[in-house]
Amino acid sequence: MDQQSFRESLRHAEPPAGMSPVLGALWYDAKGNWNKAHDLINDLTDRDAAHVHAYLHRKEGDAGNARYWYSRAGQSPCNSSLADEWEELVKLYTTK
């Protein structure tokens, strides 16, 4: 899925069928459903899911948990705004 398709999908009430859990988590986060976003990636162990998991915990305000997940993702903790980090994650994971 490319960035444009992902952004257009946000106009709908449900994500497109077959969307990856990582993009699904970003989709639900953009729709204001943090819990659903977290549920999608909570039990995944790959680095991509850990990266989005870190963002979600940072957004939640749980800095310690976010640092843990950034480490699991092999990433440094993000210092940009949450909106900028979301944009970077979308850019990154729509190109994978």
ABEGO torsion letter per residue (X at the ends): XBAAAAAAAAABABBBBGBBAAAAAAAAAAAGBAAAAAAAAAABABAAAAAAAAAAAAAAGBAAAAAAAAAAAGBBBBABBAAAAAAAAAAAAAAX
